[in-house]
Amino acid sequence: MKKSLGVDALSQLGREQKALLDTIDGLRGLGVELDTLPQIIVVGDKSSGKSSVLEAISRIPFPVKSGLCTRFPTELVLRTAAEPRFAVRLRSQNGARDAPFHKELATKDDLHSIIEEAKEEMGIEAGTKDFSDETLNMEISGPDLPHLTLVDLPGLYRTETKDESDEGVEMVRSLAKRYMSQKYTIILAVVSASNDATLQEILKLAKTYDPSRERTIGVITKADSLEPSSPEESAFIRLAQNQDPVHSFKLGWHILRNRSSLENDENNAGQSKTSYEERDEKEREFLGSGFWTSIPVFDRGVEALRHKLSAALTQHIQSSLPDLIASMDQKLKTNRRELMKLGEPRTTDSERRQFIFSVANQYREIAYASTRGLYDGKFFRTANQSTLAAPFGGYDERRLRAVVRNLNCAFHSVMVTKGARRNILFPDTPIFSGDPASASYKSWIALFDSISHPKNTSWTSLETELEAAAANSMGNQFPGSLSDGVALELFRDQAQKWPEIASQYLDLILRAAKIFVQSALDHILGANKTTKDALYNCYVDGFFEARKLELDAKLKELTHHYVEGDIICLEEEFHRRIVKQNKQHLATHIKTMLPEASRGGTLTKDDVVKAVEEAPSDRTDSFGLKTAFEMMDAYYQMSLRTFTDNVIILAAENCLVAKIPDLLKSIIDKDMEPDMLAVLADEPRLISQERKRLRKQVSALEDGLGICEKNRPLMGFREYSQPMK
C-alpha cells in the first residue's frame, strides 16, 4: 500500500507537528475536535494547474488533462491508522450521498475510474449539470500519515463556454467561499504564469476571505511557459519573491514547474507518462537555472513546498491550541464529575458494604437536615431542575420542613373555613367567618379544593329542625331544660367533614415525603438505577406502606372520640367561652330594648329597668335550643383546635416526618449478608464499563493537556506571527 499510494511524500506534511497531531488524533476519538481539521485548499482560476499542484504535493494521480477542469470539490483526507486503507465516497452537504456511493481501491491506478463513476453518480456526465457541490472524499489511512485534509476546488471562471454555464459561475464561487472563509484553512492560491496575475480572480478572493494575508500561500504554476528575460517573467519573479506590495502574503509565494502536456498522456485522461522522480528532477533543473535562481530555495520546488506547508500547519495548529485547550479542560472537568458520580468500584463485599453504608449515611444526613429545616448542604444549594413538586405549586420538594409547614397552615385554614358542615346565620351576624390568614397560603389551600364549603343555614331553619329532634328525645326534664343529646348530635353533624379533610392533609404529607425521598436518592445515586430500584424494593416501598397503615390507624384513633364519644373538654376554658357569649348576647338584647327616642341621650337606671320590663316577651324556647347551640359551638371551636394539633403532631409528625431520616437505618445498624449486599450494591456491567471509559478519557485528556500546553505559542511575541523559514 505504501509504495502503491506514494505516501512518503504525504508523511512529510506532518513531520514537524507529528507529536502534537498524534495527541490530537488520540483525543479525536474522545470527542474533542478542533474547529476544523488541519486543512489545505487548492484554489485558482480554471486551467491554472490546481490539480497538478495537488498531485505534485500528494503524489496521488488526479486527472490533469488540459481543458478538463475539476467539476466538484475533491477532498484528500489523510488519517493515522494502524492498517493502510484507501477509500472513496461521495459526501453531500446533508449526508444523503454518504451511503449509496462508497468504493475502496488497492492501488492508485484505480483512482481515475472511480472519479469517472463519481461524476456519473452526480449526473455530470449525463449533461444535466456542469458542476456539483457534492464532495468526492478520498480517505487515505496509514501508520506514517498525519491528520490532514487537502482540497481541490473547481476552477474559477467568468464567462459561459460550451462546457460551463452561467449558473456554474456562481456555484464555483460559492464553493470557494465555503472553504476559504474557514478561519483555520490554509489557502494555496494557484496563479498560472501563462496569464496576467492581476487578472486572475483568485487573488481578489484571497483578499476578501483572508484580509490579513495570514493564511494564504501564493503558488505560481506554468513558469516554463514564460519567455526567458521577458517583462512577464520579471513580473512573476518579483511576485515569487513576495515583492509585489499589492499581492504580498505573510506566508509568501512559491513557484513550481509541473508536467507539460507532452509529459501527460492526453489520450488517457491526463495521466502522466513520467514518474514522480522524473517530474521532480525536471523541476529542479528548470528552477535551478536562469533568473529563477534568485528565488530562495525554500520558495521553489515541490519538496520545499511540502516543508513550507508543514511549517504553516504547525502554526495553524498552534493558533487553534487555546480553543482546543479550553475544550479539553471543559471535557476533563465534565468527565471527572461523571466519574465522581459513579463512585468507587464495587467488586468485593467490603467495597459493596462501604458503598451502601455511604449511601445510607448520605441519605440520613440529607433527610435530617431537610426535616429540621437546615438547608445549607450541597443537596439544597444546587439549582433545582426537578418537576417532582408540581403538585405543590412548584415549591422546592427538597426542603421538606418548608413543605410540611405550608401544608400545616393550609390544613388549619381549611379546617377553620370548611370544617363545619353548615354555616349558621343569625340575623346580620354570620357565626363562621373566613380565616384571615388563608390568603397567604392560596396555592397550598387550593390543594383542598375538593372539600366543599359549609352550607349557609339560617338559625330559624336550624331551630325548627332542632325542635323536631328535641321533641323526639324528650325525657322527664323541666320545660326549657338543655338537651345534651341534641347538642351532641349537632356537634357530630357539624364535625362530620373533619376525617375527610385530615385524610387529605395526611395524603399530601405522605406524597411530599415520597417526593423528597426520591429527590434525595436521585441526588445520591445519580444514574445508578440498579441500586435505586433495589433500595425501593427492599426499603422505601415497604417503609411508606407501613407509614400509610400507621397514619390511617392514627387518624381513626384521633377521630373516634369526635364521631362516637361524649362531650369532654377543659371546663375552665369552656365556662370562659360561655360567659363571654352570654355577656355579648345580654348586651345586644338590652340594646334592642332601649327606646329609640332615648338613644344618644342620657339614661338613668330607672329608664333601663322600665325598658326591660315593658319589652315584648321573647318566643318561649321550650327546649333551650339556643343555649344548647351556643354551648355546642364553644365545644366545636375548642375541639377543632385540639383535633388539628393532634393530626399535625401525633399523626403527621410522629408517624411519618420524624421517621424519614431513619428510613435506611437498618443498613447502618445491621451486618448485612453477602446476598443482600449483592442485591443492593452490586455494580452493573455497564457502570463498570463506563467508569473504565471515563478513566481512560480523563488520563488521555490530562496527558493531552500537558502536551498541548508545551506547544502553546507565547502570545505577543512577533516571531509567532511570522511564517517559518
LUMTOR-609228 format. One line per 3 residues: for each residue x, y, z of C-alpha. Coordinates in Angstrom, 3 decimals. Each point is the difference from the previous one (the first is absolute). Example, Ala and Ser with C-alpha at 12.3 -4.5 7.8 and 13.67 -1.06 7.14 Angstrom:
12.300 -4.500 7.800; 1.370 3.440 -0.660
***
This chain:
0.000 0.000 0.000; 2.728 2.467 0.988; 1.841 -0.426 -3.293
-3.097 -0.122 -2.171; -1.504 3.160 1.481; 3.223 1.990 0.368
-0.585 1.013 3.617; 3.651 0.958 0.598; -0.745 3.448 -1.381
-3.163 0.314 2.085; 1.769 -0.912 3.211; 2.331 2.979 -0.489
-2.949 2.315 0.609; -0.334 -1.067 3.622; 3.572 -0.422 1.213
0.403 3.286 1.855; -3.200 -0.371 1.992; -0.220 -3.795 0.175
-0.016 -0.236 3.829; -2.695 2.644 0.251; -2.046 -1.535 -2.811
0.323 -3.449 1.597; -1.397 1.512 3.220; -2.875 1.654 -1.836
-0.634 -3.262 -1.849; -0.253 -1.888 3.299; -2.359 2.597 1.430
-2.134 0.039 -3.126; -1.383 -3.384 0.966; -1.077 1.539 3.307
-2.158 2.630 -1.698; 2.447 2.934 0.235; 0.293 1.789 -3.338
1.628 3.087 -1.418; -2.341 2.489 -1.629; 1.221 -1.506 -3.296
2.504 -2.703 -0.778; 3.405 1.139 -1.263; -1.034 0.769 -3.557
1.704 1.295 -3.142; -2.148 1.077 -2.947; 1.273 0.393 -3.556
-1.940 2.698 -1.807; 0.591 2.018 -3.138; -1.318 0.933 -3.403
-1.045 -2.615 -2.494; 2.944 -1.886 -1.566; 2.490 1.659 2.348
1.502 -3.386 0.894; -1.709 -0.555 3.361; -0.356 -3.745 -0.385
3.620 -0.269 -1.103; 1.052 1.846 3.168; -2.064 -2.351 2.135
1.439 -3.026 -1.765; 3.548 1.320 0.361; -0.494 0.499 3.743
-1.805 -3.282 0.703; 1.219 -2.214 -2.885; -3.583 -1.135 -0.412
-0.807 -0.086 -3.755; -2.781 2.525 -0.580; -1.220 0.355 -3.601
1.923 2.963 -1.449; -0.983 -0.126 -3.659; 0.203 3.456 -1.553
-3.396 1.591 -0.505; -1.576 -2.417 2.482; -0.852 1.974 3.118
-1.002 -1.226 3.439; -3.781 -0.255 0.267; -0.434 -0.519 3.745
1.964 0.400 3.243; 2.471 -2.817 0.540; 1.182 -0.629 3.554
3.139 -1.999 0.615; -0.321 -0.980 3.673; 3.070 -1.403 1.748
-0.470 -1.950 3.216; 2.314 -1.807 2.395; -0.944 -3.675 0.329
1.702 -3.277 0.833; -0.977 -1.584 -3.329; 0.272 1.609 -3.464
-3.294 0.745 -1.731; -1.206 2.019 -2.980; -3.749 0.709 -0.273
-2.010 2.284 -2.258; -3.534 1.274 0.520; -2.309 2.818 -0.950
-1.093 2.339 2.758; -2.802 2.527 -0.333; -0.728 2.911 2.303
-2.939 -1.839 1.608; 1.655 -3.426 -0.031; -2.418 -1.438 -2.550
2.794 -1.349 -2.196; 2.103 -1.611 2.690; -1.565 -3.450 -0.188
-0.704 -0.663 -3.700; 3.524 0.646 -1.360; 2.929 -1.521 1.878
3.013 -1.574 -1.686; 3.274 -1.453 1.187; 3.076 -0.438 -2.170
3.329 -1.658 0.428; 2.175 2.019 -2.386; 0.094 3.555 -1.249
-0.588 -1.180 -3.581; -3.650 -0.662 0.907; -0.625 3.638 0.918
-0.860 1.256 -3.491; -2.796 -2.527 -0.505; -1.372 0.758 3.472
-0.112 3.728 -0.792; -1.844 -0.698 -3.247; -2.558 -2.101 1.887
-0.446 2.820 2.492; -0.674 2.497 -2.796; -2.679 -2.278 -1.380
-1.513 -0.397 3.449; -0.210 3.797 0.330; -1.614 0.299 -3.441
2.782 2.022 -1.582; 0.645 -2.347 -2.891; -3.692 -0.155 -0.785
0.036 3.703 -0.855; -2.544 0.966 2.630; 2.534 2.279 1.692
3.594 1.085 -0.506; 1.043 0.356 3.688; -0.994 -1.593 3.290
0.329 1.131 3.594; 0.291 -3.629 1.076; 3.478 -0.960 1.179
2.154 -2.869 -1.178; 1.598 -1.128 3.237; 3.149 -2.133 -0.263
1.205 -1.257 3.366; 3.509 -1.417 0.272; 0.939 -1.676 3.270
3.396 -1.237 1.070; 2.387 -0.162 2.951; 2.334 2.744 -1.345
-2.639 2.513 -1.072; -0.999 3.195 1.799; -3.537 1.235 0.534
-0.449 2.336 -2.919; -2.501 0.924 -2.695; 0.993 1.240 -3.473
-2.836 1.393 -2.126; -0.065 0.603 -3.759; -2.773 2.394 -1.067
-1.514 0.655 -3.450; 1.817 2.763 -1.851; -1.425 3.525 0.004
-1.276 1.392 -3.306; -1.985 3.024 -1.132; -1.649 -0.760 -3.354
-2.193 -2.777 -1.313; 1.532 -2.678 -2.269; -1.328 -3.144 -1.585
1.036 -1.941 3.135; -0.723 2.616 2.692; -3.290 1.835 0.477
-0.769 3.403 1.484; -1.572 -1.778 2.982; 3.284 -1.798 0.618
1.843 3.302 0.481; -1.846 0.682 3.248; 0.181 -3.616 1.169
3.788 -0.052 -0.381; 0.321 3.326 1.856; -2.304 -1.334 2.741
2.173 -3.093 0.420; 3.118 2.158 0.238; -1.667 2.198 2.625
-1.083 -3.017 2.068; 3.566 -1.265 0.356; 1.991 3.262 -0.049
-2.093 1.634 2.743; 0.918 -2.665 2.588; 2.385 1.861 2.289
2.549 -2.788 0.477; 0.171 -1.127 -3.642; 3.288 0.553 -1.840
-0.671 1.313 -3.507; 2.256 -1.008 -2.895; -0.850 2.763 -2.474
1.128 -1.441 -3.345; 0.923 2.554 -2.672; 0.938 -1.067 -3.530
3.020 1.756 -1.496; -1.612 -0.355 -3.427; -2.446 2.820 0.889
0.364 3.439 1.583; -0.070 -0.581 3.791; -1.968 3.202 0.649
-2.868 -1.305 -2.149; -0.352 -3.321 1.845; -3.008 0.019 2.328
1.593 -2.096 2.737; 2.114 2.949 1.181; -3.127 2.119 0.462
-1.724 -2.785 1.954; 3.077 -0.522 2.186; -0.174 3.659 1.039
-3.712 -0.405 0.775; 0.166 -3.141 2.115; 3.499 0.480 1.450
0.156 3.776 0.419; 2.952 -0.203 2.431; 1.961 -2.137 -2.543
0.962 -2.422 2.821; -1.078 -3.366 -1.395; 0.524 0.252 -3.752
2.972 -1.405 -1.916; 0.257 1.140 -3.610; 1.037 -2.737 -2.454
1.221 0.815 -3.488; -0.407 -2.734 -2.622; 0.966 -0.357 -3.672
3.098 2.137 0.482; 1.567 -1.851 -2.928; -2.552 1.676 -2.312
1.666 3.396 0.519; 2.493 1.425 -2.464; 3.401 0.180 1.726
1.065 3.549 0.962; -3.404 1.349 -1.043; -1.880 2.672 2.016
-2.594 -2.640 0.823; 2.673 -2.270 1.461; 1.405 2.885 2.049
-3.476 0.798 1.344; -0.549 -3.571 1.152; 3.498 -0.168 1.539
-0.843 3.099 2.075; -3.301 -1.649 0.934; 1.822 -3.205 1.022
2.390 2.088 2.102; -3.067 1.487 1.792; 1.055 3.464 -1.144
-3.293 1.033 -1.607; -1.571 2.261 2.681; -3.511 -0.569 -1.336
0.220 -3.796 0.109; 2.418 -0.785 2.842; -0.822 -2.701 2.552
1.418 -0.582 3.491; 0.574 -3.646 -0.927; 1.610 1.092 -3.279
-0.120 -1.402 -3.531; 1.223 -3.241 -1.515; 0.863 -0.996 -3.545
-0.411 -3.428 -1.602; 0.695 -1.579 -3.338; -2.638 -2.633 -0.730
-0.153 -2.499 -2.827; -0.719 1.377 -3.428; -2.699 -1.368 -2.289
2.677 -2.062 -1.764; 0.874 -1.679 3.309; -3.618 -0.962 0.583
-1.883 -2.609 -2.014; -2.781 2.050 -1.558; -1.663 -3.152 -1.288
-0.200 -1.450 3.510; -1.847 2.791 1.810; 3.186 1.900 0.813
1.807 -2.733 1.880; 3.750 0.511 -0.046; 2.558 -1.741 -2.189
2.842 0.897 2.347; 0.671 -1.071 3.573; -0.165 2.338 2.965
3.783 -0.198 0.356; 0.386 1.080 -3.641; -2.496 2.793 0.549
1.901 1.289 3.060; 3.362 -0.212 -1.784; -1.240 2.074 -2.958
-1.387 2.558 2.469; 3.382 0.266 1.774; 1.799 0.465 -3.306
-2.381 2.734 -1.168; -0.175 1.977 3.246; 3.768 -0.369 0.505
0.727 1.986 -3.153; -0.444 3.533 -1.260; -1.539 2.756 2.068
-1.986 -2.569 2.024; 3.117 -0.556 2.106; -0.605 3.448 1.538
-2.928 -1.510 1.863; 0.936 -1.547 3.390; 0.210 -3.787 -0.113
-2.722 -0.369 2.634; -2.408 1.865 -2.345; 0.425 -2.230 -3.068
-0.678 -3.632 -0.775; -2.510 -2.490 1.334; 2.217 -1.411 2.749
0.529 3.463 1.461; -3.759 0.601 -0.313; -0.694 -3.057 2.118
2.317 1.325 2.713; -1.610 3.427 -0.219; -3.442 -1.545 0.356
1.234 -2.040 2.960; 1.197 3.175 1.723; -3.255 1.771 -0.829
-1.962 -2.931 1.397; 1.986 0.169 3.224; -0.823 3.681 0.313
-3.630 -0.761 -0.903; -0.272 -2.583 2.769; 1.745 2.221 2.529
-2.391 2.852 -0.750; -2.919 -2.315 0.712; 1.539 -1.368 3.205
-1.614 2.501 2.427; -3.476 -1.031 -1.172; 1.008 -3.659 -0.002
1.451 0.234 3.513; -3.175 1.709 1.264; -2.119 -2.746 -1.597
2.182 -2.730 1.491; -0.035 1.631 3.433; -3.798 0.217 -0.023
-0.331 -3.618 -1.093; 2.475 -1.058 2.684; -2.038 1.737 2.707
-3.204 -1.585 -1.317; 1.545 -3.478 -0.066; 1.356 0.393 3.510
-3.456 0.975 1.251; -1.572 -2.992 -1.740; 2.693 -2.275 1.383
-0.623 1.304 3.503; -3.714 -0.727 -0.368; 0.778 -3.641 -0.813
1.974 -0.325 3.221; 2.663 -2.576 0.785; -0.054 -3.517 -1.521
-2.124 -2.613 1.795; 1.430 -3.413 -0.791; 0.479 -1.378 3.546
-2.334 -0.285 3.017; 2.095 2.589 1.817; -0.336 2.484 -2.869
-3.726 -0.708 -0.289; -0.508 0.438 3.763; 1.932 3.272 -0.010
-2.041 1.254 -2.947; -3.446 -0.798 1.422; 1.001 1.359 3.433
1.057 3.211 -1.692; -3.359 0.226 -1.796; -1.930 -0.573 3.251
2.081 2.554 1.919; -0.340 2.624 -2.714; -3.748 -0.555 -0.063
-0.286 0.276 3.791; 1.937 3.284 0.057; -2.094 1.498 -2.807
-3.308 -1.192 1.513; 0.912 1.271 3.462; 0.920 3.410 -1.405
-3.159 0.195 -2.093; -2.388 -0.975 2.796; 1.696 2.455 2.358
0.007 2.824 -2.535; 3.812 0.233 -0.261; 0.451 0.722 -3.708
3.741 0.611 -0.194; 1.302 -3.155 -1.696; 0.927 -0.543 -3.647
-3.269 -1.856 -0.518; -1.932 3.205 0.725; 2.367 2.500 -1.644
0.061 -1.417 -3.515; -2.557 1.263 -2.511; -3.225 -1.963 0.235
-0.881 -1.364 -3.457; -2.543 -2.499 1.292; -3.690 0.093 -0.867
-0.894 -2.403 2.803; -1.558 2.769 2.120; -2.512 1.044 -2.662
-2.910 -1.111 2.263; 1.182 2.559 2.564; 0.019 3.022 -2.268
3.632 -0.395 -1.010; 1.404 0.292 3.531; 3.425 -1.552 0.581
-0.745 -3.590 1.022; 3.463 -0.371 1.524; -0.904 2.410 2.851
-2.391 -2.377 1.693; -0.463 1.996 3.214; -1.103 3.036 -2.031
-2.472 -2.119 -1.970; -1.404 -1.566 3.203; -0.408 3.356 1.735
-1.840 1.441 -2.971; -2.273 -3.040 -0.076; -0.596 0.368 3.749
-1.113 3.601 -0.441; -2.214 -0.924 -2.933; -1.528 -2.888 1.969
-0.822 2.303 2.934; -1.485 2.619 -2.314; -2.186 -2.576 -1.739
-1.154 -1.408 3.334; -1.034 3.508 1.127; -1.719 1.032 -3.234
-1.345 -3.355 -1.271; -0.002 -2.295 3.038; -3.646 0.595 0.978
-2.747 -1.608 -2.046; -2.238 3.070 0.401; 0.566 3.703 0.529
-2.795 1.109 2.412; -1.176 3.533 -0.717; -1.732 2.101 2.669
-1.553 3.296 -1.138; 2.866 2.208 -1.293; 2.615 -2.150 1.783
1.842 -2.911 -1.730; 1.190 -2.431 2.640; 2.846 -1.421 -2.175
2.198 2.497 -1.811; 2.985 -0.591 -2.283; 3.522 -0.489 1.339
1.846 3.306 -0.457; 3.356 -1.794 -0.534; -1.221 -2.217 -2.851
1.010 2.409 -2.779; 3.682 -0.518 0.892; -0.258 -3.688 -0.907
-2.197 0.249 -3.050; 1.877 -2.554 -2.131; 0.190 -2.471 2.885
-3.664 0.434 0.965; -0.859 -0.674 -3.645; 1.177 -3.583 0.572
-3.168 -0.464 2.102; -2.382 1.306 -2.670; -1.902 -3.294 0.000
-1.256 0.803 3.541; -3.356 1.748 -0.207; -0.766 3.272 1.747
-2.480 0.016 2.936; -3.621 0.281 -0.990; -1.553 3.294 1.173
-2.973 -0.710 2.280; -2.097 2.551 1.880; -0.580 -0.382 3.750
-3.746 -0.085 -0.554; 0.346 -2.985 -2.323; 2.393 -1.778 2.340
-2.204 0.756 3.042; -2.963 -1.668 -1.669; 2.144 -3.035 -0.804
1.343 -0.188 3.549; -3.477 0.369 1.581; -1.139 -3.095 -1.852
3.069 -1.906 1.151; -0.426 1.216 3.602; -3.688 -0.910 0.046
0.887 -3.536 -1.026; 2.541 -0.335 2.785; -1.931 1.545 2.947
0.334 -1.606 3.412; -1.113 1.219 3.444; 1.967 3.251 -0.003
-1.678 3.349 0.727; -1.255 2.021 -2.973; 2.830 2.106 -1.466
2.696 -2.211 1.430; 3.065 -0.671 -2.164; 0.009 -3.085 -2.192
3.529 -1.413 0.134; -0.879 -2.612 -2.591; -1.107 2.643 -2.529
3.184 2.036 0.592; 2.193 -3.081 -0.410; -1.691 -1.058 -3.229
0.263 3.568 -1.340; 3.737 -0.038 0.744; 0.480 -3.352 -1.753
-1.930 1.341 -2.983; 2.158 3.114 -0.151; 3.288 -1.951 0.325
-0.767 -2.788 -2.486; 2.468 1.386 -2.640; 2.965 -0.029 2.373
1.187 -3.543 -0.875; -0.182 0.780 -3.741; 2.045 3.208 0.327
2.534 -1.634 2.312; 0.337 -3.006 -2.299; 0.680 2.257 -2.985
2.570 1.944 2.026; 1.811 -3.184 1.020; -0.025 -1.254 -3.601
1.683 3.248 -1.068; 2.606 -0.323 2.742; 0.633 -3.595 -1.066
0.359 1.072 -3.641; 2.447 2.772 0.972; 2.068 -2.518 1.957
0.124 -2.440 -2.922; 1.072 2.763 -2.374; 2.721 1.107 2.405
1.382 -3.542 0.345; 0.049 -0.426 -3.782; 1.795 3.315 -0.437
2.567 -0.867 2.702; 0.783 -3.432 -1.479; 0.215 1.477 -3.500
2.567 2.468 1.313; 2.042 -2.657 1.783; -0.136 -2.763 -2.611
-0.245 1.980 -3.238; -0.309 -2.394 -2.931; 0.439 -3.100 2.173
-3.491 -1.323 -0.661; 0.878 -3.519 1.184; 0.723 1.001 3.601
-2.863 2.477 -0.030; -2.492 -2.668 -1.075; 1.404 -2.439 2.579
-0.383 2.559 2.807; -3.600 0.624 -0.993; -0.772 -3.697 -0.129
1.729 -0.823 3.290; -0.608 3.133 2.083; -1.817 3.001 -1.440
-3.210 -1.623 -1.232; -0.418 -1.991 3.212; 0.741 3.063 2.127
-2.745 2.049 -1.612; -2.482 -2.872 0.048; 0.565 -0.320 3.761
-0.274 3.770 0.488; -3.268 0.070 -1.933; -1.498 -2.695 2.223
1.275 1.780 3.111; -1.447 3.346 -1.122; -3.377 -1.569 -0.771
-0.095 -1.651 3.425; 1.032 3.190 1.764; -2.618 2.079 -1.825
-2.668 -2.542 0.916; 1.111 0.262 3.612; -0.055 3.810 -0.035
-3.439 0.227 -1.576; -1.636 -2.736 2.099; -0.839 2.281 2.923
-1.596 2.666 -2.209; -2.054 -2.576 -1.900; -1.163 -2.210 2.881
1.203 1.470 3.304; -1.718 2.274 2.532; 0.691 3.675 0.531
3.286 0.336 1.882; 1.921 3.249 0.208; 1.925 2.307 2.322
-2.760 1.395 2.244; 1.675 3.295 0.889; 0.509 0.967 -3.624
-3.472 -1.197 -0.896; -1.594 2.159 2.763; 2.083 2.970 -1.090
-1.281 -0.298 -3.540; -3.649 -0.378 1.169; 0.212 3.012 2.329
1.447 2.078 -2.802; -2.811 -1.040 -2.324; -2.667 0.728 2.662
1.373 3.487 0.573; -0.054 0.719 -3.725; -3.574 -1.281 -0.355
-1.198 1.964 3.082; 1.566 3.234 -1.225; -1.551 -0.426 -3.413
-3.413 -0.888 1.507; -0.074 3.053 2.320; 1.016 2.248 -2.834
-2.985 -1.108 -2.048; -2.360 0.678 2.980; 1.009 3.646 0.462
-2.522 2.507 -1.379; 0.995 1.637 -3.305; -0.574 3.543 1.297
2.424 -0.478 2.874; 2.921 -1.104 -2.110; 2.803 2.528 -0.103
-1.217 1.599 3.263; 0.628 -0.701 3.682; -1.753 -3.005 1.524
-0.622 -0.653 3.669; -0.167 -3.399 1.638; -3.764 0.380 0.259
-0.195 0.613 -3.743; 1.834 -3.271 -0.675; -2.162 -1.979 2.490
-3.185 1.405 -1.465; 1.129 -0.826 -3.549; 0.727 -3.602 0.954
-3.328 -0.399 1.868; -2.024 1.398 -2.884; 1.838 -1.908 -2.762
-2.054 -2.582 -1.924; 0.430 -3.555 1.203; 2.339 -2.236 -2.035
-1.241 -3.145 -1.606; 0.133 -2.784 2.568; 2.925 -2.400 -0.547
-1.601 -3.179 1.298; 3.155 -2.067 -0.512; 2.813 2.532 0.714
1.179 -0.392 -3.603; 1.821 3.324 -0.318; 1.978 -0.659 3.152
0.718 -3.530 -1.185; 1.255 1.344 -3.333; 2.281 2.545 1.672
1.457 -2.662 2.275; 0.483 -2.305 -3.006; 1.739 2.787 -1.927
2.382 0.687 2.893; 0.828 -3.699 0.187; 0.416 -0.152 -3.816
2.576 2.801 -0.047; 1.960 -1.543 2.866; -0.081 -3.454 -1.576
0.978 1.287 -3.464; 3.234 1.441 1.365; 0.771 -3.147 1.961
-0.780 -2.300 -2.915; 2.118 2.059 -2.436; 2.975 0.004 2.374
-0.321 -3.743 0.607; -0.125 -0.846 -3.705; 3.067 2.163 -0.694
2.069 -1.185 2.974; -1.170 -3.506 0.867; -0.657 -1.146 -3.551
2.058 1.933 -2.575; 3.048 0.704 2.167; 0.207 -3.053 2.253
-1.145 -2.633 -2.468; 1.780 1.297 -3.129; 2.205 3.090 -0.109
2.089 -0.861 3.083; 0.681 -3.492 -1.401; 1.206 1.071 -3.467
3.701 0.387 0.974; -0.019 -3.593 1.300; -1.336 -1.525 -3.203
3.351 -1.719 -0.755; 1.092 -0.338 3.649; 0.053 -3.800 -0.064
2.681 0.071 -2.710; 2.327 1.779 2.423; -0.989 -1.945 3.119
0.101 -3.534 -1.387; 2.854 -2.090 -1.342; -1.469 -0.676 -3.403
0.261 -3.439 -1.563; 1.991 -0.356 -3.271; -3.123 -0.909 -1.967
-1.755 3.203 1.058; 3.165 2.002 -0.644; 0.080 -1.360 -3.523
-3.629 0.991 -0.545; 0.496 3.545 1.289; 3.538 0.863 -1.024
1.064 -2.296 -2.826; 1.370 2.122 -2.804; -1.662 -0.481 -3.396
2.343 -0.902 -2.822; -0.900 3.168 -1.894; 1.079 2.168 2.944
3.327 -1.837 0.198; 0.486 0.562 -3.710; -0.966 3.655 0.316
2.444 0.528 2.879; 2.743 -1.641 -2.039; -0.842 2.194 -2.997
-0.051 3.179 2.077; 3.274 -0.844 1.715; 1.609 -0.576 -3.381
-1.335 3.329 -1.247; 1.133 1.856 3.107; 3.510 -1.468 -0.291
0.216 0.804 -3.729; -1.321 3.523 0.526; 2.464 0.640 2.836
2.914 -1.186 -2.159; -1.313 1.869 -3.031; -0.355 3.243 1.934
3.608 -0.288 1.095; 1.191 -0.456 -3.596; -2.211 2.795 -1.304
1.192 2.368 2.728; 3.625 -0.685 -0.996; -0.838 0.873 -3.621
-2.082 3.074 0.804; 1.518 3.066 -1.726; 1.207 2.873 2.180
-2.624 2.523 -1.054; 1.312 3.460 -0.648; 3.449 -0.940 -1.391
0.346 1.175 -3.567; 1.816 -3.116 -1.183; -3.150 -2.080 0.513
-1.931 2.172 -2.433; 2.618 -0.388 -2.747; 0.320 -2.937 -2.424
2.671 -2.523 0.785; 2.980 0.044 -2.365
***
